[in-house]
């Protein structure tokens, strides 16, 4: 019910947004999926965002399975009942709501890739701490879940914003479709692997190692930002 209400509010906000109309040649509307994928990849490489998209897909493979394992952490590791599992979902949603409001108010700052890297790091730290908590530290898990929810809109929301700002309007649909497809493909892979791995090493260790991997991904985001900054400095020195 809350999902439906959120969707209604989200759609209603479109009434206050002007969506630009892009002039296209009628002949170019013929659909060629392979060609559009190639054009999407070429556009990403041209705008130096191909590695950015690959990091987003890798993040999805690691991050999405966490939500499948959340009830297991509450029920199996902490030994709580279903009401506590529901409470964790609620505090995560509250954190996400607050994060979304803050993101909407601030816009995520000027250097959005740095912001993405920072909140990716926060997500990784939250998961890692959750994985090392003792079985009697459920409150700590709830706090980490709230922080995780707060950081998530900054990461996921700004991913889309970066693509919208840097990709030409005529190619944005191709790029967004390619990015979404990669993340969609990564989701079942991550979920399938998470079940096998968590059974062998324990769900708490899966949280810990997933958090470490996401921290590493956040560092890779910084290398993208650094290389982009170096390129601009190098180009400016010859003007």
N, C-alpha and C positions, 0 to 999 in steps of 0.2 A: 504494500500500500504506500509506504514511504517512497519507494522507487518510482511509482506512478506519479505521485505528487511532485517529486523532484523533476521528473520528465516534463510535466505540465508547466512548471515554473520555468524550466529551461527553454521550452518552445515559446512560451509567452514573451520572454525577453527578446526574441527575434523581431517582435513588433517594433522595437525601438532601435533596430540596427539597419543601416543602409548597406545592402549587399551590391557591390558594383557588377555591372553587366559587361562581360568581355566579348568584344566583337570577334567572331571567328568565321572562317570561310566554310560554307556549307559542305564543300567536298571533303574537308578535313574531319568531318564528324563521323566518317566511316571508322568502325571500331577494329583495331588490330592490336590485340593484347600484347603480343610479342614486341611489336614496334614501340608501343607505349611504355613497356617495361624498359626497353633499351634507351628510349628518350629520357625516362625518369632517372636511370642510372647515370646517363651522360650529363644530365642537368645537375645532379648531386655532385659529380666529380668536378664539373665546371665551377660550382659554387663552394667547393672544398667542404662538402657536407656528407660525403659518402661514409667516412669513418664515424661521423656523428650518428648516422642512421644505424650503422652496424653495432655501435655501443648501445643504442636504444634497444635493438633486437636482443642483444646479449643480456641486457638488464632484465628484459621481460622473461627470458628463459629461467633466470635465477630467482626473480622476484614473485612472479605470478603463483608458483606452487606454494608459497608461504601461506596464502589465504586458504588453500586446501588443508594445510596442516595446522592451522590455528586451533580448531577444536581439539586436535590430538594433544597439543601443548597443554590446553586447559584440563582436558579429561584424563589423559594418560600420564603426562609428566607431573602436573601440579595436583592431580587427584581430586579435582573439583567436579561438580555436577553441571548439568546442561544450563542452569541459570547463570552460572559464572561464565560459561562459554558465550552466552548471549550478552552478558555484561561487557565482555572484551570487544565484541562486535560493536556495541554501543559507544564505548569510549574511543574506539578507532574512528567511528563515524563522526563523533563530536570533534576529534582532532582534525579530521579532514574538512569539516565544515568551517572551523576556525581558520585553518590554513587557506581555504578557498577565499574567505572574506579578506584575509590579510593580503593574499595575492591580488585580488581584485582592487584593493585600495592602493597598493604600492606598484603594481605592474611588474614586479620581479626585478626592478633595477635596470640599469643600462647595459651592464655586461651579463647578459642572460646565460651564457654558457658557464660562466663562473658561478652564477646562482644555481644552475643545474648541478654543477659539480659539488657545490657545498651541501645541497639538500640530498643529493645522492649519497654523500658521505654520512649525513645524519641518519639516513635510512639504514645504511650498513652498520653504523654504530648501534642503533636501536636493536637491530636483529642480533648482533653479536652479544650485546649485554643480555638480551633475552635468553640466549643460549647458555650463558654461564651462571644464571641465577639458580640459587638453591630451590629445592622443591617447596620450601616454606615461604618463598618470597613472591607470592602471587601479586601482591600490590605493586612490586617493582615491575612485573610483567605488564600490568595494566598501565603503568606510567609510560613504559617503553612503547606500548601499543598506541597510546595517545600521541606521543611524539612522532611515531611512524605515520599515523594518520595526518598529522599536521604537515609533515614534510612531503607527503605524496603529491598533493596538488601542485606544489612548486616544481617538482620534477616532471610530472606528466603534462601539466599545463604548458610549461615553458618549452617543452619539446616541440609542441605544435606551433607555438609562437615563433620560435627560431626559424622553422621551415617557412612559415607564412611571411616573415620579414625578408628572408634572403632569397626565396625562389620567385622567379617571375610568375605573374598571374596565369599566363597561358600554359605553364608547365606544372603549376601547383597541384592540380588534380592527379596528374601522373605520379608525382613524388609522394603525395599523401597516400595514394593507393598502394604504392610499392612499400612504403614504410609500414602501413597497416598490415599488409600481407605478410611481411617478414615477422612482425610481432605476433600475428595470429598463428603462423606456422610454429613459432618458438613456444607458444603456450602449451600445446599438447605434449611437445617434447619435454618441456620442463616438468609438467605434471606427471608424465609417465616415469621419468627418472627419479622424481622426488619420492614416489612411493617405494621404489626399490631401495634407494639409498637410505631413506629414513628408517626403514625396517632393519637395515644392517648396522647403522651407526647410532640410531636413536634420534628422535625428532628434535631434541634440544641441541644436539651436535649439528643437525642439518641447519637449524637457525644460525648457529655460530659460524659455520663455514660459509653459508650463504651471505651472511653479513660481511665476512672478510672479503669474499669475492666482489661484493658491491662496493666496498671501500676501494678496492683495486680499480674498479670501473670508474669511480669518481676521480681517481688520480689520472686515468687515461683521458677523461674529459678536460682536465687542466692542460694536458699536453696539446690537445687540439687548440685550446685558447692561446697557449703560448706560441705555437707555430703560426697561428693567424696573426698575432701581434708582431712576431718577428718579421713576417712577410710584409706587413704594412710599414714597419720601420725601414726595412731594406729597400722597399719601393720608393719611400719618401726621400731616402738619401740620394737617389739618382735624379730627383726632379729639380 
